[in-house]
Amino acid sequence: MVYINPLLSTSGLTSTQLGVTALAAHISSTIARLVIGPIADGTKHRHVVFFLLSLATAMFILSFFAFPRMTEYVFDGKVHEDGVFVPHVVWSSNGTESNYSNKYSSQKICWPRSIEQCNVMNNGTREWNFKLGFRLQKNDTNLMDVKYIVTNGTLWMNDATTNASKNARIFCRYTHPVEEEACHKLRNTVKGAATVSIFLMAIVLRSLVTMTHSSIPNLLDSTTYGILEEHKAHMYGRSRAFGSAGYVAAALSTGLYISSISNQFSPPSNQPNPGFASIQHSEENTVDYKPTIILGSIFAFLGAIVGGIPSSGIKPVTINLRKAILIGIRSPAMIKCSINSFLSGLVYSYLFEFYFFVLTSEYNVPPYFIGFLVLSVMIGEVPAFFVAGSLVKRFGETACIAAAHILFGLRVLSFGVFSNYLCYIGSEILFTTGFSLLYTALIMQAGSAGRNAEAEAGDVVASMHALMNAILFSITSCIGGPIWGVLLDRFTGRQLFYAASVSSFVLAVFTPVIAYFIDLCFCDSKEKDILVEPTDVVKIEIDKNGFN
């Protein structure tokens, strides 16, 4: 899911629209987490659940091949008194620009034979009705004599007061290239605005992928915690480190693959490249994110194969779902876990949803460097997961959650302060340990609530973990995603990094206060006082050695 927002943005979705897609996706994810967690607690075929979720994820990822990429072609020039449009090219070579007539006037350009569904921007105002069409007219003996004649619609005449040609910028949706080989291709593509149908398609596809994918790590976490049992729960981070390693390997390989594919279609830097002055050509305009679809589906299919292998020695677990929910809402540990997850998710959702989008669209970070950033996350996160359980056991969940907020605040602050890539890598290595500490503390808090109620309502650890993950990653993202998306359309990503940093520091201060008041409210109640009615019969047959 690292490249989901950059992939969707190639179809012209704005930050606000991306926030809305995140809202729909996390609503679906929340429902899936809360439903699949309890189902997995009671099923005796858990390997089938893993297999079906992974297979569905792979199929939904492949459906992104049908997702169109919105592209517009920009032409700068002048409109003459006869309504003819004359483009004006600027050449760039090795990072420098020069006038068309000075150095490269003898170079042949691959001018499109015709351009269709165009509109015009004049004096900063753009007409959004795509209705104009143009046909190329050029002089083979003079390469600079290039004109476009209107074939569909009407183009305004020259300025009547000054009798001068008007500067204009034309945006077109379709071009028909010339059939010439020895010519230089125009670099004039920009992202187009997404249509309503594309926006709705993005909502549906993202919701389906998130719904199936989000439940997989949740089941893996609860299964691992169940195998370790309470006296070995602090070792959870060591097994979680393998998941982080796989995540990094996938992100790094995908980033390198995207960059290699995109570079194949980019002109060499030592050759002159024709374009237009209004376009600030960046990596964002040439990157093709479709390799993420290929590799993502492959990884999901591999997960389906591995997850479909059944375990041996399976015994069924039957629980009372109503009792499991009551345990969650009446447990002080689970209440603290839920509040901490909610507040953390609101702040962290900026990083969850828009981190890589801001880096690629605003900071112009290339895809391969995104992979190296994720690698630096592993360098800091994996060792932290190995020791996070022991730290939580030694200092308690509340202290570790507060410390995690401080580390997260320093992490996002560095992205607002620095502009150097090496500083970003150093920041990820040093401060990403905060998430390892936060997640381990929350999952141990949720697990303790389920463990304490095991004798009364069955093994509800997966249900508690499902609730915690739904709040941390889904419910809060439903709220935070659209909010951060709207803010990102009005402020820069760098400014929002500062805002997220301040919010995280505030959370660090209030976390112990929240824990104190919850303990104060429940000072006369114990976890063991949560009883099951004697008339309810709950069958408990817990597998201590494996999982289904």
C-alpha positions as CSV (number, residue, x, y, z in Angstrom):
1,M,0.0,0.0,0.0
2,V,3.1,2.3,-0.1
3,Y,2.4,3.5,-3.6
4,I,-1.4,3.6,-3.6
5,N,-1.7,7.4,-3.4
6,P,1.0,8.1,-6.0
7,L,-0.7,5.5,-8.3
8,L,-4.2,7.1,-7.8
9,S,-2.8,10.6,-8.3
10,T,-1.6,9.8,-11.8
11,S,-5.3,9.8,-12.7
12,G,-5.7,13.4,-11.6
13,L,-7.1,12.9,-8.2
14,T,-6.5,15.9,-5.8
15,S,-5.4,15.6,-2.2
16,T,-9.0,16.1,-1.1
17,Q,-10.2,13.4,-3.4
18,L,-7.5,11.1,-2.2
19,G,-8.7,11.8,1.3
20,V,-12.3,10.8,0.3
21,T,-11.0,7.6,-1.2
22,A,-9.2,6.9,2.1
23,L,-12.4,7.6,4.0
24,A,-14.4,5.0,1.9
25,A,-11.5,2.5,2.1
26,H,-11.1,2.7,5.8
27,I,-14.9,2.4,6.4
28,S,-14.7,-0.9,4.5
29,S,-11.5,-1.9,6.3
30,T,-13.1,-1.2,9.7
31,I,-16.1,-3.4,8.9
32,A,-13.8,-6.1,7.6
33,R,-11.5,-6.0,10.7
34,L,-14.4,-6.2,13.2
35,V,-16.1,-9.0,11.3
36,I,-13.2,-11.2,10.3
37,G,-11.4,-11.0,13.7
38,P,-14.3,-12.7,15.6
39,I,-14.9,-15.1,12.7
40,A,-11.2,-16.2,12.9
41,D,-11.5,-16.7,16.6
42,G,-14.2,-19.3,16.1
43,T,-13.3,-21.0,12.9
44,K,-11.4,-24.3,12.6
45,H,-10.2,-23.4,9.1
46,R,-8.2,-20.3,9.7
47,H,-5.8,-21.2,6.9
48,V,-8.8,-21.0,4.5
49,V,-9.4,-17.4,5.7
50,F,-5.8,-16.4,5.0
51,F,-6.0,-18.0,1.6
52,L,-9.3,-16.3,0.6
53,L,-8.2,-12.9,1.8
54,S,-4.8,-13.1,0.0
55,L,-6.4,-14.4,-3.2
56,A,-9.1,-11.7,-3.2
57,T,-6.4,-9.0,-2.5
58,A,-4.4,-10.2,-5.6
59,M,-7.5,-10.1,-7.8
60,F,-8.5,-6.6,-6.7
61,I,-4.9,-5.3,-7.2
62,L,-4.9,-6.6,-10.8
63,S,-8.1,-4.7,-11.4
64,F,-6.1,-1.5,-11.2
65,F,-4.8,-2.2,-14.7
66,A,-8.3,-1.0,-15.8
67,F,-7.7,2.3,-14.0
68,P,-7.0,5.0,-16.6
69,R,-4.2,7.5,-16.3
70,M,-5.4,11.0,-17.0
71,T,-2.9,13.0,-19.1
72,E,-3.1,16.4,-20.7
73,Y,-0.7,17.8,-23.3
74,V,0.3,21.5,-22.9
75,F,1.3,23.8,-25.8
76,D,2.5,27.4,-25.2
77,G,2.5,29.9,-28.0
78,K,0.7,32.9,-29.5
79,V,-2.7,33.3,-31.2
80,H,-2.4,35.5,-34.3
81,E,-4.9,37.8,-35.9
82,D,-6.1,35.0,-38.3
83,G,-6.9,32.7,-35.3
84,V,-3.8,30.5,-36.0
85,F,-1.9,29.1,-33.0
86,V,1.9,29.2,-33.3
87,P,3.7,27.1,-30.6
88,H,6.9,28.4,-29.0
89,V,9.3,25.7,-27.9
90,V,12.0,25.9,-25.2
91,W,14.8,23.3,-25.3
92,S,16.4,21.9,-22.2
93,S,19.6,20.0,-22.1
94,N,21.6,18.9,-19.1
95,G,19.4,21.0,-16.8
96,T,19.8,24.2,-18.9
97,E,17.3,25.9,-21.1
98,S,17.7,28.0,-24.3
99,N,15.6,29.6,-26.9
100,Y,14.3,27.5,-29.7
101,S,15.8,29.8,-32.4
102,N,19.3,30.1,-30.8
103,K,20.8,26.7,-30.6
104,Y,18.5,23.9,-31.8
105,S,16.7,25.5,-34.7
106,S,17.9,22.7,-37.0
107,Q,16.5,20.0,-34.8
108,K,13.3,18.2,-36.0
109,I,10.5,17.9,-33.5
110,C,7.8,15.2,-33.4
111,W,4.9,17.6,-33.8
112,P,1.5,15.9,-33.5
113,R,-0.5,15.8,-36.7
114,S,-3.6,16.9,-34.8
115,I,-4.7,17.7,-31.3
116,E,-8.2,17.2,-30.0
117,Q,-10.5,18.1,-27.1
118,C,-8.5,21.2,-26.2
119,N,-9.2,24.3,-24.1
120,V,-7.3,27.5,-23.7
121,M,-5.9,29.5,-20.8
122,N,-5.5,33.2,-21.3
123,N,-4.5,35.8,-18.7
124,G,-4.6,33.1,-16.0
125,T,-8.2,32.0,-16.8
126,R,-8.8,28.5,-18.2
127,E,-11.9,27.5,-20.1
128,W,-12.8,24.0,-18.8
129,N,-15.0,23.1,-21.8
130,F,-12.8,20.7,-23.9
131,K,-14.2,21.4,-27.4
132,L,-11.4,22.8,-29.6
133,G,-9.5,20.8,-32.2
134,F,-6.3,21.7,-34.2
135,R,-4.6,20.4,-37.3
136,L,-0.8,20.8,-37.9
137,Q,0.4,22.9,-40.8
138,K,4.1,23.2,-41.3
139,N,6.7,24.1,-43.9
140,D,9.1,21.2,-44.6
141,T,11.8,23.7,-45.8
142,N,11.6,25.8,-42.6
143,L,11.4,23.7,-39.4
144,M,10.5,26.8,-37.4
145,D,7.4,27.5,-39.4
146,V,4.9,25.4,-37.4
147,K,1.3,26.4,-37.1
148,Y,-1.9,24.8,-35.8
149,I,-5.2,25.6,-37.6
150,V,-8.5,25.3,-35.7
151,T,-10.6,22.5,-37.1
152,N,-13.3,22.3,-34.4
153,G,-14.6,25.3,-32.4
154,T,-13.6,28.9,-32.6
155,L,-10.4,30.5,-31.3
156,W,-10.5,34.2,-30.4
157,M,-8.8,36.8,-32.6
158,N,-6.0,39.1,-31.7
159,D,-6.4,42.0,-29.2
160,A,-8.4,44.6,-30.9
161,T,-7.0,47.5,-28.9
162,T,-3.3,46.8,-29.5
163,N,-3.6,44.7,-32.6
164,A,-1.0,42.4,-31.0
165,S,-0.9,38.6,-30.8
166,K,-2.1,37.0,-27.6
167,N,0.0,34.7,-25.5
168,A,-2.0,31.5,-24.9
169,R,-1.6,28.1,-23.3
170,I,-3.6,25.2,-24.8
171,F,-4.5,22.0,-22.9
172,C,-5.4,19.0,-24.9
173,R,-6.6,15.5,-24.0
174,Y,-5.7,13.6,-27.2
175,T,-2.8,13.9,-29.7
176,H,-2.1,12.1,-32.9
177,P,1.7,11.8,-33.3
178,V,3.6,12.0,-36.6
179,E,5.0,8.9,-38.1
180,E,8.7,10.1,-38.0
181,E,11.6,8.3,-36.4
182,A,14.4,10.9,-36.6
183,C,12.8,13.5,-34.4
184,H,12.7,14.7,-30.8
185,K,9.6,13.9,-28.8
186,L,7.9,16.8,-27.1
187,R,8.0,16.7,-23.3
188,N,4.7,18.5,-22.6
189,T,2.6,16.0,-20.6
190,V,1.0,16.9,-17.2
191,K,-1.5,15.2,-15.0
192,G,-5.1,15.9,-16.1
193,A,-8.1,16.4,-13.8
194,A,-10.0,13.2,-12.8
195,T,-13.5,12.8,-14.1
196,V,-16.4,11.8,-11.9
197,S,-16.4,8.3,-13.2
198,I,-12.6,7.9,-12.5
199,F,-13.1,9.3,-9.0
200,L,-15.9,6.8,-8.2
201,M,-13.8,4.0,-9.7
202,A,-10.9,4.9,-7.4
203,I,-13.2,4.8,-4.4
204,V,-14.5,1.3,-5.3
205,L,-11.1,-0.2,-6.1
206,R,-9.3,1.2,-3.1
207,S,-12.1,0.1,-0.8
208,L,-12.0,-3.4,-2.1
209,V,-8.2,-3.8,-1.8
210,T,-8.0,-2.2,1.6
211,M,-10.9,-4.3,2.9
212,T,-9.3,-7.6,2.1
213,H,-5.6,-6.6,2.7
214,S,-6.1,-4.9,6.1
215,S,-7.5,-8.1,7.8
216,I,-4.4,-10.2,6.9
217,P,-1.8,-8.5,9.2
218,N,-4.4,-8.3,11.9
219,L,-5.0,-12.1,11.9
220,L,-1.2,-12.7,11.8
221,D,-0.7,-10.5,14.8
222,S,-3.4,-12.1,16.9
223,T,-2.2,-15.6,15.9
224,T,1.3,-14.8,16.9
225,Y,0.2,-13.4,20.2
226,G,-1.9,-16.4,20.8
227,I,1.0,-18.8,20.2
228,L,3.3,-16.9,22.4
229,E,0.8,-16.8,25.3
230,E,1.0,-14.3,28.1
231,H,4.3,-15.2,29.6
232,K,6.1,-14.8,26.3
233,A,4.1,-11.8,24.9
234,H,7.1,-9.5,25.2
235,M,8.7,-11.6,22.4
236,Y,6.0,-10.5,20.0
237,G,8.2,-7.8,18.5
238,R,10.8,-10.4,17.3
239,S,8.3,-12.2,15.2
240,R,6.8,-8.8,14.0
241,A,10.3,-7.9,12.7
242,F,10.0,-10.5,10.0
243,G,6.9,-8.8,8.7
244,S,8.7,-5.5,8.6
245,A,11.5,-7.1,6.6
246,G,9.1,-8.4,4.0
247,Y,7.4,-5.0,3.8
248,V,10.7,-3.3,3.2
249,A,11.8,-5.9,0.6
250,A,8.6,-5.4,-1.3
251,A,8.7,-1.6,-1.2
252,L,12.4,-1.4,-2.2
253,S,12.1,-3.8,-5.1
254,T,8.9,-2.0,-6.3
255,G,10.6,1.4,-6.1
256,L,13.6,0.2,-8.1
257,Y,11.4,-1.5,-10.7
258,I,9.3,1.7,-11.1
259,S,12.4,3.9,-11.6
260,S,13.9,1.4,-14.1
261,I,10.7,1.2,-16.1
262,S,10.2,5.0,-16.1
263,N,13.8,5.7,-17.1
264,Q,13.4,3.5,-20.2
265,F,10.9,5.9,-21.6
266,S,12.7,9.1,-20.6
267,P,15.0,10.8,-23.1
268,P,18.7,10.7,-22.2
269,S,19.9,13.7,-20.2
270,N,22.7,14.5,-22.7
271,Q,20.2,15.1,-25.6
272,P,18.2,18.3,-26.1
273,N,14.6,17.9,-25.1
274,P,11.9,20.2,-26.6
275,G,9.2,21.4,-24.2
276,F,7.4,24.5,-23.1
277,A,8.3,27.2,-20.6
278,S,5.1,26.9,-18.6
279,I,5.9,23.3,-17.7
280,Q,8.3,22.6,-14.9
281,H,9.2,19.1,-15.9
282,S,9.6,16.8,-12.9
283,E,9.8,13.1,-12.0
284,E,6.1,13.2,-11.2
285,N,5.2,13.7,-14.9
286,T,7.1,10.7,-16.3
287,V,6.8,8.1,-13.5
288,D,4.7,5.0,-14.4
289,Y,3.4,3.3,-11.2
290,K,1.9,0.3,-13.0
291,P,4.8,-2.0,-11.9
292,T,3.2,-1.7,-8.4
293,I,0.2,-3.5,-9.7
294,I,2.4,-6.4,-11.1
295,L,4.5,-6.9,-8.0
296,G,1.7,-6.3,-5.6
297,S,-0.4,-9.0,-7.2
298,I,2.5,-11.4,-7.2
299,F,3.2,-10.9,-3.5
300,A,-0.5,-11.4,-2.7
301,F,-0.6,-14.6,-4.7
302,L,2.5,-15.9,-2.9
303,G,0.8,-15.0,0.4
304,A,-2.3,-17.0,-0.7
305,I,-0.1,-20.1,-1.4
306,V,1.7,-19.9,2.0
307,G,-1.4,-19.0,3.9
308,G,-3.4,-21.8,2.4
309,I,-1.1,-24.5,4.0
310,P,-3.2,-26.0,6.9
311,S,-1.8,-26.4,10.4
312,S,-1.9,-29.7,12.3
313,G,-3.4,-30.4,15.7
314,I,-6.3,-28.0,15.3
315,K,-9.0,-27.7,17.9
316,P,-12.1,-25.6,17.5
317,V,-12.7,-22.4,19.5
318,T,-16.3,-21.3,20.2
319,I,-16.9,-17.9,21.7
320,N,-19.9,-15.7,22.5
321,L,-19.4,-12.6,20.4
322,R,-21.7,-10.5,22.5
323,K,-19.7,-11.3,25.6
324,A,-16.5,-10.5,23.8
325,I,-17.7,-7.0,22.8
326,L,-18.9,-6.4,26.4
327,I,-15.5,-7.4,27.7
328,G,-13.8,-4.8,25.4
329,I,-16.0,-1.9,26.4
330,R,-15.9,-2.7,30.2
331,S,-12.1,-3.4,30.4
332,P,-10.0,-0.5,31.7
333,A,-7.0,-1.8,29.7
334,M,-9.1,-1.9,26.5
335,I,-10.6,1.5,27.1
336,K,-7.1,3.0,27.5
337,C,-6.0,1.1,24.4
338,S,-8.9,2.4,22.4
339,I,-8.5,6.0,23.4
340,N,-4.7,5.9,22.7
341,S,-5.3,4.2,19.4
342,F,-7.9,6.8,18.4
343,L,-5.8,9.9,19.3
344,S,-2.7,8.4,17.8
345,G,-4.4,7.4,14.6
346,L,-5.8,11.0,14.1
347,V,-2.3,12.4,14.1
348,Y,-0.5,9.5,12.5
349,S,-3.0,9.4,9.6
350,Y,-1.2,12.2,7.9
351,L,1.9,9.9,7.6
352,F,-0.2,6.8,6.9
353,E,-2.1,8.5,4.0
354,F,0.0,11.2,2.5
355,Y,3.6,10.6,3.4
356,F,4.7,9.1,0.1
357,F,2.3,11.3,-1.9
358,V,3.9,14.5,-0.5
359,L,7.4,13.2,-1.1
360,T,6.7,12.3,-4.7
361,S,4.4,15.2,-5.7
362,E,5.8,18.1,-3.7
363,Y,9.4,17.0,-2.8
364,N,9.9,15.3,-6.2
365,V,11.5,12.3,-4.5
366,P,12.1,9.5,-7.1
367,P,10.4,6.1,-6.6
368,Y,13.7,4.2,-6.0
369,F,14.4,6.6,-3.1
370,I,11.0,5.8,-1.6
371,G,12.3,2.2,-1.4
372,F,15.4,3.3,0.3
373,L,13.4,5.3,2.8
374,V,11.4,2.2,3.6
375,L,14.7,0.3,4.0
376,S,15.9,2.9,6.5
377,V,12.6,2.3,8.3
378,M,13.5,-1.3,8.7
379,I,16.9,-0.5,9.9
380,G,15.4,1.4,12.8
381,E,12.1,-0.5,13.2
382,V,13.2,-4.1,13.2
383,P,15.8,-3.9,16.0
384,A,13.2,-1.8,17.9
385,F,10.6,-4.5,17.6
386,F,13.1,-7.0,19.2
387,V,13.4,-4.8,22.3
388,A,10.0,-3.0,22.4
389,G,8.3,-5.9,24.2
390,S,10.9,-5.8,27.0
391,L,10.7,-2.0,27.2
392,V,6.9,-2.2,27.5
393,K,7.1,-4.9,30.2
394,R,9.7,-2.9,32.1
395,F,8.2,0.7,31.9
396,G,4.6,0.0,31.2
397,E,2.3,0.8,28.2
398,T,1.6,4.4,29.1
399,A,5.2,5.5,29.4
400,C,6.1,3.8,26.2
401,I,3.2,5.3,24.3
402,A,4.2,8.8,25.4
403,A,7.8,8.2,24.4
404,A,6.6,6.9,21.0
405,H,4.7,10.2,20.4
406,I,7.9,12.2,21.1
407,L,9.9,10.1,18.6
408,F,7.1,10.4,16.0
409,G,7.0,14.2,16.5
410,L,10.8,14.4,15.9
411,R,10.4,12.2,12.9
412,V,7.9,14.4,11.1
413,L,9.6,17.5,12.2
414,S,12.7,16.5,10.4
415,F,10.8,16.3,7.1
416,G,9.6,19.8,7.6
417,V,13.0,21.2,8.6
418,F,15.4,19.4,6.2
419,S,15.6,19.2,2.4
420,N,18.5,16.8,2.2
421,Y,17.8,13.1,1.3
422,L,20.5,11.9,3.7
423,C,18.8,13.7,6.5
424,Y,15.5,11.9,5.7
425,I,17.2,8.6,5.8
426,G,18.9,9.4,9.2
427,S,15.6,10.6,10.6
428,E,13.8,7.4,9.6
429,I,16.5,5.3,11.2
430,L,16.6,7.2,14.4
431,F,12.9,8.1,15.1
432,T,10.9,5.3,13.3
433,T,11.5,3.2,16.4
434,G,8.6,5.2,18.0
435,F,6.1,3.3,15.9
436,S,7.5,-0.1,17.0
437,L,7.1,1.0,20.6
438,L,3.6,2.4,20.1
439,Y,2.3,-0.6,18.2
440,T,3.8,-3.1,20.7
441,A,2.4,-1.3,23.7
442,L,-1.1,-1.1,22.1
443,I,-1.2,-4.7,21.1
444,M,0.0,-5.8,24.5
445,Q,-2.7,-3.6,26.1
446,A,-5.4,-5.1,23.8
447,G,-4.0,-8.6,24.4
448,S,-4.1,-8.3,28.1
449,A,-7.8,-7.4,28.0
450,G,-8.6,-10.5,26.0
451,R,-6.3,-12.7,28.1
452,N,-7.9,-11.6,31.4
453,A,-11.3,-12.6,30.0
454,E,-10.3,-15.9,28.5
455,A,-11.9,-18.1,31.2
456,E,-15.2,-16.4,30.8
457,A,-15.7,-15.7,27.1
458,G,-13.2,-17.9,25.3
459,D,-10.0,-16.7,23.6
460,V,-11.0,-13.2,22.4
461,V,-7.5,-12.0,21.8
462,A,-8.1,-11.8,18.0
463,S,-11.3,-9.8,18.7
464,M,-9.4,-7.3,20.9
465,H,-6.6,-7.0,18.4
466,A,-9.2,-6.5,15.6
467,L,-10.8,-3.7,17.6
468,M,-7.5,-2.0,18.3
469,N,-6.3,-2.2,14.7
470,A,-9.7,-1.0,13.4
471,I,-9.4,2.1,15.6
472,L,-5.7,2.8,14.9
473,F,-5.7,2.2,11.2
474,S,-9.3,2.4,10.0
475,I,-11.7,4.5,12.1
476,T,-9.2,7.3,12.7
477,S,-8.1,7.3,9.1
478,C,-11.8,7.7,8.1
479,I,-11.7,11.0,10.0
480,G,-8.1,12.1,9.7
481,G,-7.6,11.2,6.0
482,P,-10.2,13.6,4.6
483,I,-9.2,16.3,7.1
484,W,-5.5,16.1,6.2
485,G,-6.5,15.9,2.5
486,V,-8.4,19.1,2.6
487,L,-5.6,20.8,4.5
488,L,-3.1,19.6,2.0
489,D,-5.1,21.4,-0.8
490,R,-4.7,24.6,1.2
491,F,-1.3,24.3,2.8
492,T,2.0,22.7,1.7
493,G,3.1,19.3,2.8
494,R,6.0,20.8,4.7
495,Q,3.7,23.0,6.7
496,L,1.6,20.0,7.6
497,F,4.7,18.1,8.8
498,Y,5.1,20.9,11.4
499,A,1.5,20.6,12.4
500,A,1.7,16.8,12.8
501,S,4.8,17.3,14.9
502,V,3.2,19.7,17.3
503,S,0.1,17.5,17.6
504,S,2.3,14.5,18.5
505,F,4.2,16.4,21.2
506,V,0.8,17.4,22.7
507,L,-0.3,13.8,22.7
508,A,2.8,12.8,24.6
509,V,1.8,15.2,27.4
510,F,-1.8,14.1,27.6
511,T,-1.2,10.3,27.4
512,P,-0.3,9.9,31.1
513,V,-3.2,12.2,32.1
514,I,-5.7,10.0,30.2
515,A,-4.4,6.9,31.8
516,Y,-4.6,8.4,35.2
517,F,-8.2,9.4,34.9
518,I,-9.2,6.0,33.5
519,D,-7.5,4.2,36.3
520,L,-9.2,6.6,38.7
521,C,-12.7,5.8,37.3
522,F,-12.1,2.0,37.5
523,C,-10.3,2.0,40.8
524,D,-13.0,-0.1,42.4
525,S,-13.4,-2.6,39.5
526,K,-11.2,-5.5,38.5
527,E,-10.9,-7.3,35.2
528,K,-11.9,-10.4,36.9
529,D,-15.3,-8.9,37.9
530,I,-16.5,-9.2,34.3
531,L,-18.7,-12.2,34.6
532,V,-20.6,-14.4,32.2
533,E,-24.2,-15.1,33.0
534,P,-24.5,-18.7,34.4
535,T,-27.3,-19.5,31.9
536,D,-25.0,-18.9,28.9
537,V,-23.0,-21.9,27.8
538,V,-19.7,-21.1,26.3
539,K,-17.7,-23.9,24.7
540,I,-13.9,-23.4,24.9
541,E,-11.5,-25.6,23.2
542,I,-8.3,-23.7,22.7
543,D,-5.4,-24.9,20.6
544,K,-2.2,-24.1,22.5
545,N,0.2,-25.3,19.8
546,G,-1.0,-23.9,16.5
547,F,-3.7,-22.1,14.6
548,N,-6.1,-22.7,11.9
